[in-house]
Amino acid sequence: MTIAALESLSFGLGRMAEAAEESGHRLCLLTGDRSVYRHELATLPPDALDVVDVDTDDPEAVRRALAALPRSPGSSTPPTPGASRPPDSPPNWGSRARIRRRSGCCGTSAGSGRRCTREG
């Protein structure tokens, strides 16, 4: 599966790509300005992630870029930004502090590695 990051933070991109690969997925960054990620991209192998240049202020351009990404086997519906979550999807993480806590405990950042709880 491809994991799309729309204008991700300019730091930690390498760890996100590594976590995606460890999970059997591929990270794809959609960005309107690749130069924002210049330092981070320079530290990574060229094939660590895919970078798609797209006008991220144009919802239709983003939809087209997402629709062009490889999908999971058996998937027939392209991803749609803002689509409602399926009932079995992870809980909404909410605030940035909660995201940082959950990212660390779920192994998607270099955080503490403590066991995740629903509350984060």
Backbone hydrogen bonds, N-H to C=O, Kabsch-Sander energy under -0.5 kcal/mol:
donor,donor_aa,acceptor,acceptor_aa,energy
2,T,70,P,-0.5
3,I,26,R,-3.5
4,A,2,T,-0.6
5,A,28,C,-3.0
6,L,4,A,-0.5
7,E,5,A,-0.8
7,E,30,L,-2.7
16,M,12,G,-2.2
17,A,13,L,-2.4
18,E,14,G,-2.4
19,A,15,R,-2.8
20,A,16,M,-2.3
21,E,17,A,-2.4
22,E,18,E,-2.7
23,S,19,A,-1.3
24,G,21,E,-1.8
25,H,20,A,-3.3
26,R,1,M,-2.3
28,C,3,I,-2.9
29,L,50,D,-3.1
30,L,5,A,-2.9
30,L,28,C,-0.5
31,T,29,L,-0.6
31,T,52,V,-2.6
36,V,33,D,-1.7
37,Y,34,R,-1.6
38,R,35,S,-1.4
41,L,37,Y,-3.1
42,A,38,R,-2.0
43,T,39,H,-1.0
43,T,40,E,-0.7
44,L,41,L,-1.0
48,A,45,P,-2.1
50,D,27,L,-2.4
52,V,29,L,-3.3
53,D,51,V,-0.5
54,V,31,T,-2.5
54,V,52,V,-0.6
56,T,54,V,-1.3
58,D,55,D,-2.0
62,V,58,D,-2.2
63,R,59,P,-2.5
64,R,60,E,-2.3
65,A,61,A,-2.3
66,L,62,V,-2.7
67,A,63,R,-2.6
68,A,64,R,-1.4
69,L,66,L,-1.2
75,S,72,S,-2.2
83,A,80,T,-1.8
89,S,86,P,-2.0
99,I,95,S,-2.3
100,R,96,R,-2.8
101,R,97,A,-2.4
102,R,98,R,-2.9
103,S,99,I,-3.0
104,G,100,R,-2.1
105,C,101,R,-2.0
106,C,102,R,-1.9
107,G,103,S,-0.5
107,G,104,G,-0.6
108,T,103,S,-2.0
109,S,103,S,-0.9
113,G,104,G,-0.8
120,G,117,T,-1.1
